[in-house]
Amino acid sequence: MTSLDDIVAEIRNGIDLEQSDRPSSPGMLPISRIETISEGVIDFSRVKYATPTPRERQKYQLQSGDILFSHINSPEHIGKTALFRSNKPLIHGINLLLLRVNHEACHPEYLNLYLKSFAVRARFRARRFWKRQTGCVARAGIPAKSATLSSNPSSSKSSAIHCHRELQTASCVLKIS
């Protein structure tokens, strides 16, 4: 049996950049939004475009095997995931959590399917409460993976902590064979 901390190398929010509907300069790249994963897959027709700095691009560009997780929006969209399997550049935008899987511990496809399961999605919906500041799934009392994140409930980093706590609760025991 394996915990989420054993198989996920990183959980974090995306970057908040000014976005446009179409690329208007050569340095603009597609950036993910909640709509990008609304059907459970990465849909490049539902992205916006932004101009990250080289440092931002290095930090926020998705890698094959990354999972995007919807942690805000209406209740029916909470817990939706999509697995990134492309070589095309896509920047990890705000309002989606990134789950970067430790490939030696778990296949990203397995974790993505597990998170999409009825039981896990029902658990997110049953345990959620809406924070007025963030609209994020949250549950107190579960240790967070990173103690360096802000405890300010209105910050996006706090949103990531609350959602990570809920992920830990939903995935407290995974059977990996």
Backbone as JSON Lines, residues from 0, in Angstrom:
{"i":0,"aa":"M","n":[0.84,-1.18,0.0],"ca":[0.0,0.0,0.0],"c":[0.88,1.24,0.0]}
{"i":1,"aa":"T","n":[0.45,2.23,-0.73],"ca":[1.25,3.42,-0.94],"c":[0.42,4.67,-0.71]}
{"i":2,"aa":"S","n":[1.04,5.67,-0.11],"ca":[0.32,6.94,0.09],"c":[0.58,7.86,-1.11]}
{"i":3,"aa":"L","n":[-0.23,8.88,-1.2],"ca":[-0.08,9.85,-2.28],"c":[1.3,10.5,-2.24]}
{"i":4,"aa":"D","n":[1.81,10.78,-1.05],"ca":[3.14,11.38,-0.93],"c":[4.23,10.49,-1.54]}
{"i":5,"aa":"D","n":[3.99,9.19,-1.57],"ca":[4.98,8.27,-2.13],"c":[5.0,8.27,-3.65]}
{"i":6,"aa":"I","n":[3.9,8.68,-4.27],"ca":[3.83,8.58,-5.73],"c":[3.77,9.93,-6.45]}
{"i":7,"aa":"V","n":[3.49,11.0,-5.72],"ca":[3.42,12.32,-6.35],"c":[4.63,13.14,-5.91]}
{"i":8,"aa":"A","n":[5.44,13.52,-6.88],"ca":[6.65,14.27,-6.59],"c":[6.35,15.74,-6.3]}
{"i":9,"aa":"E","n":[5.27,16.25,-6.89],"ca":[4.97,17.68,-6.74],"c":[3.48,17.92,-6.93]}
{"i":10,"aa":"I","n":[2.92,18.8,-6.09],"ca":[1.56,19.29,-6.26],"c":[1.64,20.8,-6.11]}
{"i":11,"aa":"R","n":[1.12,21.53,-7.12],"ca":[1.16,22.98,-7.02],"c":[0.14,23.62,-7.95]}
{"i":12,"aa":"N","n":[-0.15,24.89,-7.68],"ca":[-0.99,25.7,-8.55],"c":[-0.18,26.18,-9.74]}
{"i":13,"aa":"G","n":[-0.9,26.62,-10.75],"ca":[-0.26,27.16,-11.94],"c":[0.01,28.65,-11.82]}
{"i":14,"aa":"I","n":[0.46,29.21,-12.91],"ca":[0.84,30.61,-12.96],"c":[-0.33,31.48,-13.42]}
{"i":15,"aa":"D","n":[-0.4,32.68,-12.89],"ca":[-1.42,33.64,-13.26],"c":[-0.78,34.66,-14.21]}
{"i":16,"aa":"L","n":[-1.05,34.52,-15.49],"ca":[-0.52,35.43,-16.51],"c":[-1.67,36.07,-17.28]}
{"i":17,"aa":"E","n":[-1.42,37.25,-17.81],"ca":[-2.41,37.88,-18.69],"c":[-2.59,36.98,-19.91]}
{"i":18,"aa":"Q","n":[-3.85,36.74,-20.27],"ca":[-4.15,35.8,-21.34],"c":[-4.92,36.46,-22.46]}
{"i":19,"aa":"S","n":[-4.75,35.91,-23.66],"ca":[-5.54,36.37,-24.8],"c":[-6.07,35.15,-25.55]}
{"i":20,"aa":"D","n":[-7.09,35.39,-26.37],"ca":[-7.73,34.3,-27.1],"c":[-6.85,33.71,-28.19]}
{"i":21,"aa":"R","n":[-5.99,34.53,-28.77],"ca":[-5.13,34.1,-29.87],"c":[-3.71,34.59,-29.63]}
{"i":22,"aa":"P","n":[-2.73,33.85,-30.14],"ca":[-1.36,34.35,-30.0],"c":[-1.16,35.6,-30.85]}
{"i":23,"aa":"S","n":[-0.65,36.65,-30.24],"ca":[-0.46,37.9,-30.97],"c":[1.02,38.25,-31.12]}
{"i":24,"aa":"S","n":[1.89,37.42,-30.57],"ca":[3.33,37.63,-30.74],"c":[4.02,36.27,-30.73]}
{"i":25,"aa":"P","n":[5.25,36.2,-31.25],"ca":[5.93,34.91,-31.38],"c":[6.18,34.18,-30.06]}
{"i":26,"aa":"G","n":[6.33,34.88,-28.95],"ca":[6.63,34.23,-27.68],"c":[5.42,33.71,-26.92]}
{"i":27,"aa":"M","n":[4.23,33.88,-27.48],"ca":[3.03,33.44,-26.76],"c":[2.86,31.93,-26.87]}
{"i":28,"aa":"L","n":[2.46,31.33,-25.75],"ca":[2.27,29.88,-25.68],"c":[0.88,29.57,-25.16]}
{"i":29,"aa":"P","n":[0.35,28.4,-25.49],"ca":[-0.94,28.01,-24.93],"c":[-0.82,27.84,-23.41]}
{"i":30,"aa":"I","n":[-1.87,28.24,-22.69],"ca":[-1.91,28.13,-21.25],"c":[-3.22,27.44,-20.85]}
{"i":31,"aa":"S","n":[-3.13,26.51,-19.91],"ca":[-4.31,25.73,-19.51],"c":[-5.27,26.56,-18.67]}
{"i":32,"aa":"R","n":[-6.53,26.17,-18.75],"ca":[-7.62,26.76,-17.97],"c":[-8.53,25.62,-17.53]}
{"i":33,"aa":"I","n":[-9.47,25.91,-16.66],"ca":[-10.4,24.86,-16.24],"c":[-11.09,24.25,-17.46]}
{"i":34,"aa":"E","n":[-11.46,25.07,-18.43],"ca":[-12.14,24.58,-19.64],"c":[-11.27,23.62,-20.43]}
{"i":35,"aa":"T","n":[-9.94,23.74,-20.31],"ca":[-9.03,22.89,-21.05],"c":[-9.21,21.42,-20.67]}
{"i":36,"aa":"I","n":[-9.62,21.15,-19.42],"ca":[-9.77,19.76,-18.98],"c":[-11.23,19.4,-18.67]}
{"i":37,"aa":"S","n":[-12.16,20.24,-19.04],"ca":[-13.56,20.02,-18.64],"c":[-14.15,18.7,-19.12]}
{"i":38,"aa":"E","n":[-13.62,18.14,-20.19],"ca":[-14.11,16.85,-20.71],"c":[-13.23,15.69,-20.29]}
{"i":39,"aa":"G","n":[-12.28,15.93,-19.37],"ca":[-11.44,14.86,-18.87],"c":[-10.21,14.56,-19.69]}
{"i":40,"aa":"V","n":[-9.95,15.37,-20.71],"ca":[-8.75,15.26,-21.53],"c":[-8.21,16.68,-21.76]}
{"i":41,"aa":"I","n":[-6.96,16.77,-22.18],"ca":[-6.39,18.07,-22.52],"c":[-6.93,18.45,-23.89]}
{"i":42,"aa":"D","n":[-7.66,19.54,-23.95],"ca":[-8.27,20.01,-25.19],"c":[-7.59,21.31,-25.61]}
{"i":43,"aa":"F","n":[-6.69,21.21,-26.6],"ca":[-5.93,22.38,-27.05],"c":[-6.81,23.42,-27.73]}
{"i":44,"aa":"S","n":[-8.04,23.07,-28.08],"ca":[-8.94,24.07,-28.67],"c":[-9.56,24.96,-27.58]}
{"i":45,"aa":"R","n":[-9.33,24.61,-26.32],"ca":[-9.91,25.36,-25.19],"c":[-8.83,25.95,-24.29]}
{"i":46,"aa":"V","n":[-7.79,26.47,-24.9],"ca":[-6.72,27.14,-24.16],"c":[-6.75,28.62,-24.47]}
{"i":47,"aa":"K","n":[-6.03,29.39,-23.7],"ca":[-5.75,30.79,-24.0],"c":[-4.26,30.86,-24.3]}
{"i":48,"aa":"Y","n":[-3.75,32.07,-24.52],"ca":[-2.33,32.26,-24.84],"c":[-1.73,33.31,-23.93]}
{"i":49,"aa":"A","n":[-0.47,33.08,-23.54],"ca":[0.22,33.99,-22.63],"c":[1.7,34.02,-23.0]}
{"i":50,"aa":"T","n":[2.4,34.99,-22.44],"ca":[3.82,35.14,-22.71],"c":[4.61,34.97,-21.41]}
{"i":51,"aa":"P","n":[4.99,33.74,-21.08],"ca":[5.8,33.54,-19.88],"c":[7.25,33.94,-20.13]}
{"i":52,"aa":"T","n":[7.93,34.34,-19.07],"ca":[9.37,34.58,-19.17],"c":[10.04,33.22,-19.34]}
{"i":53,"aa":"P","n":[11.3,33.19,-19.76],"ca":[11.98,31.89,-19.86],"c":[11.98,31.12,-18.52]}
{"i":54,"aa":"R","n":[12.15,31.84,-17.42],"ca":[12.12,31.18,-16.11],"c":[10.74,30.62,-15.8]}
{"i":55,"aa":"E","n":[9.68,31.39,-16.1],"ca":[8.31,30.92,-15.9],"c":[8.01,29.72,-16.79]}
{"i":56,"aa":"R","n":[8.48,29.77,-18.01],"ca":[8.25,28.65,-18.93],"c":[8.9,27.38,-18.39]}
{"i":57,"aa":"Q","n":[10.13,27.51,-17.91],"ca":[10.83,26.36,-17.37],"c":[10.07,25.77,-16.18]}
{"i":58,"aa":"K","n":[9.53,26.61,-15.32],"ca":[8.84,26.13,-14.13],"c":[7.44,25.61,-14.43]}
{"i":59,"aa":"Y","n":[6.71,26.25,-15.36],"ca":[5.29,25.94,-15.53],"c":[4.94,25.16,-16.8]}
{"i":60,"aa":"Q","n":[5.91,24.84,-17.64],"ca":[5.58,24.06,-18.82],"c":[5.29,22.62,-18.41]}
{"i":61,"aa":"L","n":[4.18,22.08,-18.88],"ca":[3.79,20.72,-18.53],"c":[4.75,19.71,-19.16]}
{"i":62,"aa":"Q","n":[4.92,18.61,-18.45],"ca":[5.71,17.49,-18.93],"c":[4.79,16.31,-19.17]}
{"i":63,"aa":"S","n":[5.14,15.47,-20.13],"ca":[4.33,14.29,-20.4],"c":[4.19,13.48,-19.12]}
{"i":64,"aa":"G","n":[2.95,13.11,-18.8],"ca":[2.67,12.37,-17.58],"c":[2.14,13.23,-16.45]}
{"i":65,"aa":"D","n":[2.17,14.56,-16.6],"ca":[1.59,15.45,-15.59],"c":[0.08,15.31,-15.6]}
{"i":66,"aa":"I","n":[-0.53,15.44,-14.43],"ca":[-1.99,15.4,-14.3],"c":[-2.46,16.77,-13.85]}
{"i":67,"aa":"L","n":[-3.46,17.3,-14.55],"ca":[-4.1,18.54,-14.13],"c":[-5.38,18.17,-13.4]}
{"i":68,"aa":"F","n":[-5.63,18.86,-12.29],"ca":[-6.73,18.54,-11.38],"c":[-7.56,19.79,-11.13]}
{"i":69,"aa":"S","n":[-8.85,19.72,-11.39],"ca":[-9.74,20.86,-11.16],"c":[-10.17,20.89,-9.7]}
{"i":70,"aa":"H","n":[-9.75,21.94,-9.01],"ca":[-10.07,22.04,-7.59],"c":[-10.98,23.22,-7.27]}
{"i":71,"aa":"I","n":[-11.36,23.98,-8.26],"ca":[-12.35,25.04,-8.08],"c":[-13.32,24.97,-9.24]}
{"i":72,"aa":"N","n":[-14.47,25.51,-9.08],"ca":[-15.5,25.58,-10.09],"c":[-16.77,25.03,-9.46]}
{"i":73,"aa":"S","n":[-17.75,24.73,-10.28],"ca":[-19.01,24.19,-9.76],"c":[-18.79,22.75,-9.27]}
{"i":74,"aa":"P","n":[-19.64,22.28,-8.37],"ca":[-19.43,20.96,-7.77],"c":[-19.24,19.82,-8.77]}
{"i":75,"aa":"E","n":[-19.94,19.86,-9.9],"ca":[-19.79,18.75,-10.86],"c":[-18.42,18.73,-11.53]}
{"i":76,"aa":"H","n":[-17.67,19.83,-11.44],"ca":[-16.34,19.87,-12.05],"c":[-15.22,19.63,-11.04]}
{"i":77,"aa":"I","n":[-15.54,19.64,-9.75],"ca":[-14.52,19.39,-8.73],"c":[-13.99,17.97,-8.89]}
{"i":78,"aa":"G","n":[-12.68,17.86,-8.92],"ca":[-12.04,16.55,-9.0],"c":[-11.82,16.04,-10.41]}
{"i":79,"aa":"K","n":[-12.22,16.8,-11.42],"ca":[-11.94,16.36,-12.79],"c":[-10.43,16.42,-13.03]}
{"i":80,"aa":"T","n":[-9.95,15.46,-13.79],"ca":[-8.52,15.39,-14.09],"c":[-8.31,15.17,-15.58]}
{"i":81,"aa":"A","n":[-7.11,15.48,-16.02],"ca":[-6.69,15.16,-17.38],"c":[-5.19,14.9,-17.36]}
{"i":82,"aa":"L","n":[-4.79,13.89,-18.1],"ca":[-3.38,13.51,-18.2],"c":[-2.77,14.18,-19.41]}
{"i":83,"aa":"F","n":[-1.63,14.85,-19.21],"ca":[-0.93,15.5,-20.31],"c":[-0.02,14.48,-20.98]}
{"i":84,"aa":"R","n":[-0.26,14.23,-22.28],"ca":[0.51,13.24,-23.03],"c":[1.11,13.8,-24.31]}
{"i":85,"aa":"S","n":[1.29,15.09,-24.37],"ca":[1.7,15.73,-25.61],"c":[3.14,16.23,-25.54]}
{"i":86,"aa":"N","n":[3.74,16.4,-26.7],"ca":[5.04,17.07,-26.79],"c":[4.88,18.55,-27.11]}
{"i":87,"aa":"K","n":[3.63,18.98,-27.37],"ca":[3.37,20.4,-27.62],"c":[3.56,21.18,-26.33]}
{"i":88,"aa":"P","n":[4.05,22.41,-26.42],"ca":[4.15,23.19,-25.19],"c":[2.77,23.58,-24.67]}
{"i":89,"aa":"L","n":[2.61,23.48,-23.36],"ca":[1.41,23.95,-22.67],"c":[1.85,24.42,-21.3]}
{"i":90,"aa":"I","n":[1.5,25.66,-20.98],"ca":[1.84,26.25,-19.7],"c":[0.74,25.91,-18.7]}
{"i":91,"aa":"H","n":[1.15,25.57,-17.49],"ca":[0.21,25.23,-16.41],"c":[-0.37,26.52,-15.84]}
{"i":92,"aa":"G","n":[-1.63,26.79,-16.18],"ca":[-2.3,28.01,-15.74],"c":[-2.92,27.88,-14.36]}
{"i":93,"aa":"I","n":[-3.19,29.03,-13.78],"ca":[-3.8,29.1,-12.45],"c":[-5.17,28.43,-12.47]}
{"i":94,"aa":"N","n":[-5.67,28.04,-11.32],"ca":[-6.98,27.41,-11.11],"c":[-7.0,25.93,-11.43]}
{"i":95,"aa":"L","n":[-5.88,25.37,-11.76],"ca":[-5.75,23.91,-11.88],"c":[-4.53,23.5,-11.06]}
{"i":96,"aa":"L","n":[-4.65,22.41,-10.35],"ca":[-3.49,21.87,-9.66],"c":[-2.73,20.95,-10.6]}
{"i":97,"aa":"L","n":[-1.42,20.97,-10.47],"ca":[-0.56,20.05,-11.18],"c":[-0.18,18.93,-10.22]}
{"i":98,"aa":"L","n":[-0.31,17.71,-10.66],"ca":[0.2,16.56,-9.93],"c":[1.28,15.96,-10.81]}
{"i":99,"aa":"R","n":[2.53,16.11,-10.37],"ca":[3.65,15.54,-11.12],"c":[4.01,14.21,-10.46]}
{"i":100,"aa":"V","n":[3.78,13.16,-11.19],"ca":[3.9,11.8,-10.67],"c":[5.35,11.33,-10.7]}
{"i":101,"aa":"N","n":[5.76,10.63,-9.65],"ca":[7.04,9.96,-9.63],"c":[6.87,8.69,-10.47]}
{"i":102,"aa":"H","n":[7.39,8.71,-11.68],"ca":[7.18,7.61,-12.63],"c":[7.75,6.28,-12.15]}
{"i":103,"aa":"E","n":[8.72,6.31,-11.24],"ca":[9.28,5.07,-10.71],"c":[8.34,4.42,-9.69]}
{"i":104,"aa":"A","n":[7.44,5.23,-9.11],"ca":[6.53,4.72,-8.08],"c":[5.14,4.39,-8.61]}
{"i":105,"aa":"C","n":[4.74,5.02,-9.71],"ca":[3.38,4.84,-10.21],"c":[3.29,5.31,-11.65]}
{"i":106,"aa":"H","n":[2.5,4.62,-12.44],"ca":[2.22,5.08,-13.8],"c":[1.22,6.23,-13.72]}
{"i":107,"aa":"P","n":[1.51,7.35,-14.37],"ca":[0.57,8.48,-14.35],"c":[-0.83,8.08,-14.81]}
{"i":108,"aa":"E","n":[-0.92,7.18,-15.79],"ca":[-2.22,6.74,-16.27],"c":[-3.04,6.08,-15.16]}
{"i":109,"aa":"Y","n":[-2.35,5.3,-14.33],"ca":[-3.03,4.63,-13.23],"c":[-3.59,5.65,-12.24]}
{"i":110,"aa":"L","n":[-2.76,6.61,-11.81],"ca":[-3.23,7.61,-10.86],"c":[-4.36,8.44,-11.46]}
{"i":111,"aa":"N","n":[-4.24,8.79,-12.73],"ca":[-5.3,9.56,-13.39],"c":[-6.62,8.78,-13.39]}
{"i":112,"aa":"L","n":[-6.57,7.52,-13.74],"ca":[-7.79,6.69,-13.73],"c":[-8.35,6.54,-12.32]}
{"i":113,"aa":"Y","n":[-7.46,6.37,-11.35],"ca":[-7.89,6.26,-9.97],"c":[-8.63,7.54,-9.53]}
{"i":114,"aa":"L","n":[-8.05,8.7,-9.85],"ca":[-8.67,9.97,-9.47],"c":[-9.99,10.2,-10.21]}
{"i":115,"aa":"K","n":[-10.15,9.61,-11.38],"ca":[-11.4,9.74,-12.14],"c":[-12.49,8.77,-11.67]}
{"i":116,"aa":"S","n":[-12.12,7.82,-10.82],"ca":[-13.08,6.81,-10.41],"c":[-14.26,7.43,-9.66]}
{"i":117,"aa":"F","n":[-15.38,6.77,-9.76],"ca":[-16.6,7.26,-9.11],"c":[-16.38,7.45,-7.6]}
{"i":118,"aa":"A","n":[-15.73,6.47,-6.97],"ca":[-15.54,6.52,-5.51],"c":[-14.71,7.73,-5.09]}
{"i":119,"aa":"V","n":[-13.63,7.99,-5.81],"ca":[-12.77,9.13,-5.45],"c":[-13.48,10.45,-5.73]}
{"i":120,"aa":"R","n":[-14.09,10.58,-6.9],"ca":[-14.81,11.83,-7.21],"c":[-15.95,12.06,-6.23]}
{"i":121,"aa":"A","n":[-16.66,11.0,-5.83],"ca":[-17.75,11.13,-4.84],"c":[-17.19,11.59,-3.5]}
{"i":122,"aa":"R","n":[-16.02,11.11,-3.16],"ca":[-15.4,11.52,-1.9],"c":[-15.08,13.01,-1.91]}
{"i":123,"aa":"F","n":[-14.57,13.51,-3.02],"ca":[-14.3,14.95,-3.11],"c":[-15.59,15.74,-2.95]}
{"i":124,"aa":"R","n":[-16.62,15.32,-3.64],"ca":[-17.9,16.05,-3.55],"c":[-18.49,15.97,-2.15]}
{"i":125,"aa":"A","n":[-18.39,14.82,-1.5],"ca":[-18.97,14.65,-0.16],"c":[-18.21,15.45,0.9]}
{"i":126,"aa":"R","n":[-16.93,15.64,0.72],"ca":[-16.11,16.3,1.73],"c":[-15.88,17.78,1.46]}
{"i":127,"aa":"R","n":[-16.35,18.26,0.36],"ca":[-16.02,19.63,0.01],"c":[-16.79,20.64,0.86]}
{"i":128,"aa":"F","n":[-16.2,21.77,1.04],"ca":[-16.92,22.95,1.48],"c":[-16.29,24.11,0.75]}
{"i":129,"aa":"W","n":[-17.06,25.09,0.47],"ca":[-16.6,26.19,-0.37],"c":[-16.04,27.31,0.48]}
{"i":130,"aa":"K","n":[-14.82,27.69,0.24],"ca":[-14.22,28.85,0.89],"c":[-14.64,30.05,0.05]}
{"i":131,"aa":"R","n":[-15.19,31.03,0.67],"ca":[-15.65,32.21,-0.09],"c":[-14.51,32.87,-0.83]}
{"i":132,"aa":"Q","n":[-13.32,32.83,-0.26],"ca":[-12.19,33.52,-0.9],"c":[-11.68,32.76,-2.13]}
{"i":133,"aa":"T","n":[-11.75,31.41,-2.1],"ca":[-11.13,30.66,-3.19],"c":[-12.08,29.72,-3.91]}
{"i":134,"aa":"G","n":[-13.16,29.3,-3.28],"ca":[-14.06,28.33,-3.9],"c":[-13.4,26.98,-4.06]}
{"i":135,"aa":"C","n":[-12.47,26.65,-3.2],"ca":[-11.68,25.44,-3.33],"c":[-12.21,24.33,-2.44]}
{"i":136,"aa":"V","n":[-11.98,23.09,-2.86],"ca":[-12.24,21.94,-2.0],"c":[-11.3,22.08,-0.81]}
{"i":137,"aa":"A","n":[-11.8,21.9,0.4],"ca":[-10.91,22.05,1.56],"c":[-11.34,21.14,2.7]}
{"i":138,"aa":"R","n":[-10.37,20.76,3.5],"ca":[-10.63,20.01,4.71],"c":[-9.45,20.25,5.64]}
{"i":139,"aa":"A","n":[-9.73,20.62,6.86],"ca":[-8.67,20.93,7.81],"c":[-8.16,19.67,8.49]}
{"i":140,"aa":"G","n":[-6.99,19.78,9.09],"ca":[-6.48,18.75,9.97],"c":[-5.65,17.67,9.33]}
{"i":141,"aa":"I","n":[-5.34,17.77,8.06],"ca":[-4.52,16.75,7.42],"c":[-3.2,17.41,7.04]}
{"i":142,"aa":"P","n":[-2.07,16.83,7.43],"ca":[-0.79,17.48,7.17],"c":[-0.56,17.7,5.68]}
{"i":143,"aa":"A","n":[-0.05,18.84,5.33],"ca":[0.24,19.18,3.94],"c":[1.61,18.64,3.55]}
{"i":144,"aa":"K","n":[1.81,18.42,2.26],"ca":[3.06,17.92,1.74],"c":[4.18,18.95,1.92]}
{"i":145,"aa":"S","n":[3.86,20.22,1.73],"ca":[4.87,21.27,1.82],"c":[4.47,22.3,2.85]}
{"i":146,"aa":"A","n":[5.28,22.44,3.87],"ca":[4.98,23.41,4.92],"c":[5.38,24.82,4.51]}
{"i":147,"aa":"T","n":[5.97,24.98,3.36],"ca":[6.42,26.31,2.95],"c":[5.3,27.13,2.31]}
{"i":148,"aa":"L","n":[4.17,26.53,2.05],"ca":[3.08,27.26,1.43],"c":[2.4,28.18,2.43]}
{"i":149,"aa":"S","n":[1.83,29.26,1.93],"ca":[1.16,30.26,2.75],"c":[-0.05,29.68,3.46]}
{"i":150,"aa":"S","n":[-0.34,30.18,4.66],"ca":[-1.55,29.76,5.36],"c":[-2.66,30.79,5.19]}
{"i":151,"aa":"N","n":[-2.46,31.81,4.37],"ca":[-3.47,32.82,4.09],"c":[-4.55,32.2,3.22]}
{"i":152,"aa":"P","n":[-5.82,32.07,3.74],"ca":[-6.84,31.36,2.98],"c":[-7.22,32.02,1.67]}
{"i":153,"aa":"S","n":[-6.86,33.26,1.46],"ca":[-7.24,33.9,0.2],"c":[-6.16,33.73,-0.87]}
{"i":154,"aa":"S","n":[-5.04,33.16,-0.52],"ca":[-3.97,33.01,-1.52],"c":[-4.16,31.75,-2.34]}
{"i":155,"aa":"S","n":[-3.64,31.77,-3.57],"ca":[-3.75,30.59,-4.42],"c":[-2.88,29.46,-3.87]}
{"i":156,"aa":"K","n":[-1.78,29.79,-3.17],"ca":[-0.97,28.75,-2.57],"c":[-1.74,28.05,-1.47]}
{"i":157,"aa":"S","n":[-2.49,28.8,-0.7],"ca":[-3.32,28.19,0.33],"c":[-4.36,27.28,-0.31]}
{"i":158,"aa":"S","n":[-4.89,27.71,-1.43],"ca":[-5.84,26.88,-2.18],"c":[-5.19,25.55,-2.54]}
{"i":159,"aa":"A","n":[-3.94,25.58,-2.96],"ca":[-3.23,24.35,-3.29],"c":[-3.06,23.47,-2.07]}
{"i":160,"aa":"I","n":[-2.74,24.06,-0.91],"ca":[-2.61,23.29,0.32],"c":[-3.92,22.61,0.67]}
{"i":161,"aa":"H","n":[-5.02,23.37,0.65],"ca":[-6.31,22.78,1.01],"c":[-6.67,21.65,0.06]}
{"i":162,"aa":"C","n":[-6.44,21.84,-1.2],"ca":[-6.78,20.79,-2.17],"c":[-5.85,19.6,-2.03]}
{"i":163,"aa":"H","n":[-4.58,19.86,-1.72],"ca":[-3.66,18.75,-1.5],"c":[-4.1,17.94,-0.28]}
{"i":164,"aa":"R","n":[-4.57,18.61,0.75],"ca":[-5.07,17.9,1.93],"c":[-6.22,16.99,1.54]}
{"i":165,"aa":"E","n":[-7.11,17.49,0.71],"ca":[-8.24,16.69,0.28],"c":[-7.78,15.52,-0.59]}
{"i":166,"aa":"L","n":[-6.79,15.77,-1.46],"ca":[-6.23,14.68,-2.26],"c":[-5.63,13.61,-1.35]}
{"i":167,"aa":"Q","n":[-4.91,14.03,-0.31],"ca":[-4.33,13.06,0.61],"c":[-5.43,12.22,1.27]}
{"i":168,"aa":"T","n":[-6.51,12.86,1.65],"ca":[-7.6,12.15,2.3],"c":[-8.24,11.16,1.32]}
{"i":169,"aa":"A","n":[-8.52,11.6,0.11],"ca":[-9.16,10.72,-0.87],"c":[-8.25,9.59,-1.3]}
{"i":170,"aa":"S","n":[-6.95,9.84,-1.3],"ca":[-6.0,8.85,-1.79],"c":[-5.09,8.36,-0.68]}
{"i":171,"aa":"C","n":[-5.6,8.29,0.55],"ca":[-4.73,7.96,1.67],"c":[-4.12,6.58,1.52]}
{"i":172,"aa":"V","n":[-4.79,5.68,0.85],"ca":[-4.21,4.35,0.62],"c":[-4.47,3.96,-0.83]}
{"i":173,"aa":"L","n":[-3.41,3.77,-1.58],"ca":[-3.52,3.3,-2.96],"c":[-2.89,1.92,-3.04]}
{"i":174,"aa":"K","n":[-3.51,1.02,-3.74],"ca":[-2.92,-0.3,-3.94],"c":[-2.18,-0.27,-5.26]}
{"i":175,"aa":"I","n":[-0.89,-0.4,-5.19],"ca":[-0.05,-0.39,-6.38],"c":[0.59,-1.77,-6.49]}
{"i":176,"aa":"S","n":[0.39,-2.39,-7.64],"ca":[1.0,-3.72,-7.8],"c":[1.97,-3.72,-8.94]}
